[in-house]
Amino acid sequence: MTEDQILDTLRSVIDPEVGINIVDMGLVYTVEIKPDEVYIQITMTSPTCPLHGVITRNMDKVLRSTFPELGAMTIELVWEPPWTPEQMSLDAKKQLGWN
């Protein structure tokens, strides 16, 4: 399992508010594969976003089903740097009509 494989897998996790995956939304800040765990930093589009629990549960579910050998995993919610629309991929911006 590589960082790129994890990011590709996380593209199946959709932000329910906008209907775009969390990778293209720019919500995944860090993926580190350590000897004893996978560490992922994510953010939300706003500190008042109520969907953090839904998104992290979906992340856990899809990663564990794709990588059955996955052991310990930490998903940390961070607020620095704050999310901005500039972090979105070109595809995500096009989906929202922001091209």
BELFEN-V211325 format. One record per residue. N is the residue number from 1. RES is the residue in one letter. SS is DSSP state (a for helix, b for strand, c for the rest). PSI is psi as a letter, one per 30 degrees, with the letter a starting at -180 (* if undefined). OMEGA is omega in whole degrees, -180 to 180 (999 if undefined). Layout:
n=N res=RES ss=SS psi=PSI omega=OMEGA
n=N res=RES ss=SS psi=PSI omega=OMEGA
This chain:
n=1 res=M ss=c psi=k omega=-180
n=2 res=T ss=c psi=l omega=176
n=3 res=E ss=a psi=e omega=179
n=4 res=D ss=a psi=e omega=178
n=5 res=Q ss=a psi=e omega=178
n=6 res=I ss=a psi=e omega=179
n=7 res=L ss=a psi=e omega=177
n=8 res=D ss=a psi=e omega=179
n=9 res=T ss=a psi=e omega=-179
n=10 res=L ss=a psi=f omega=176
n=11 res=R ss=c psi=f omega=176
n=12 res=S ss=c psi=f omega=177
n=13 res=V ss=c psi=j omega=-174
n=14 res=I ss=b psi=k omega=171
n=15 res=D ss=b psi=j omega=-173
n=16 res=P ss=c psi=f omega=-179
n=17 res=E ss=c psi=e omega=-176
n=18 res=V ss=c psi=f omega=177
n=19 res=G ss=c psi=g omega=180
n=20 res=I ss=b psi=k omega=-177
n=21 res=N ss=b psi=l omega=-173
n=22 res=I ss=c psi=f omega=178
n=23 res=V ss=c psi=e omega=180
n=24 res=D ss=c psi=f omega=175
n=25 res=M ss=c psi=f omega=-178
n=26 res=G ss=c psi=g omega=-178
n=27 res=L ss=c psi=f omega=179
n=28 res=V ss=b psi=j omega=-178
n=29 res=Y ss=b psi=e omega=-173
n=30 res=T ss=b psi=k omega=168
n=31 res=V ss=b psi=j omega=177
n=32 res=E ss=b psi=k omega=175
n=33 res=I ss=b psi=j omega=-180
n=34 res=K ss=c psi=l omega=-179
n=35 res=P ss=c psi=e omega=-175
n=36 res=D ss=c psi=g omega=178
n=37 res=E ss=c psi=l omega=168
n=38 res=V ss=b psi=k omega=-178
n=39 res=Y ss=b psi=k omega=-178
n=40 res=I ss=b psi=k omega=173
n=41 res=Q ss=b psi=k omega=176
n=42 res=I ss=b psi=l omega=173
n=43 res=T ss=c psi=l omega=174
n=44 res=M ss=c psi=l omega=-179
n=45 res=T ss=c psi=f omega=-179
n=46 res=S ss=c psi=k omega=176
n=47 res=P ss=c psi=f omega=180
n=48 res=T ss=c psi=g omega=-180
n=49 res=C ss=c psi=k omega=-178
n=50 res=P ss=c psi=g omega=-170
n=51 res=L ss=c psi=g omega=-179
n=52 res=H ss=a psi=e omega=-179
n=53 res=G ss=a psi=e omega=179
n=54 res=V ss=a psi=e omega=-178
n=55 res=I ss=a psi=e omega=-179
n=56 res=T ss=a psi=e omega=176
n=57 res=R ss=a psi=e omega=178
n=58 res=N ss=a psi=e omega=176
n=59 res=M ss=a psi=e omega=-179
n=60 res=D ss=a psi=e omega=-178
n=61 res=K ss=a psi=e omega=-176
n=62 res=V ss=a psi=e omega=180
n=63 res=L ss=a psi=e omega=-180
n=64 res=R ss=a psi=e omega=178
n=65 res=S ss=a psi=e omega=180
n=66 res=T ss=a psi=e omega=-178
n=67 res=F ss=c psi=i omega=-177
n=68 res=P ss=c psi=f omega=180
n=69 res=E ss=c psi=f omega=-178
n=70 res=L ss=c psi=k omega=179
n=71 res=G ss=c psi=c omega=-179
n=72 res=A ss=c psi=k omega=178
n=73 res=M ss=b psi=k omega=175
n=74 res=T ss=b psi=k omega=173
n=75 res=I ss=b psi=j omega=-177
n=76 res=E ss=b psi=k omega=175
n=77 res=L ss=b psi=k omega=180
n=78 res=V ss=c psi=l omega=-180
n=79 res=W ss=c psi=f omega=179
n=80 res=E ss=c psi=k omega=-7
n=81 res=P ss=c psi=l omega=178
n=82 res=P ss=c psi=k omega=178
n=83 res=W ss=c psi=k omega=173
n=84 res=T ss=c psi=l omega=-180
n=85 res=P ss=a psi=f omega=178
n=86 res=E ss=a psi=f omega=-180
n=87 res=Q ss=a psi=f omega=180
n=88 res=M ss=c psi=k omega=175
n=89 res=S ss=c psi=l omega=177
n=90 res=L ss=a psi=e omega=178
n=91 res=D ss=a psi=e omega=180
n=92 res=A ss=a psi=e omega=179
n=93 res=K ss=a psi=e omega=178
n=94 res=K ss=a psi=e omega=179
n=95 res=Q ss=a psi=e omega=180
n=96 res=L ss=c psi=g omega=180
n=97 res=G ss=c psi=g omega=-178
n=98 res=W ss=c psi=g omega=-178
n=99 res=N ss=c psi=* omega=999
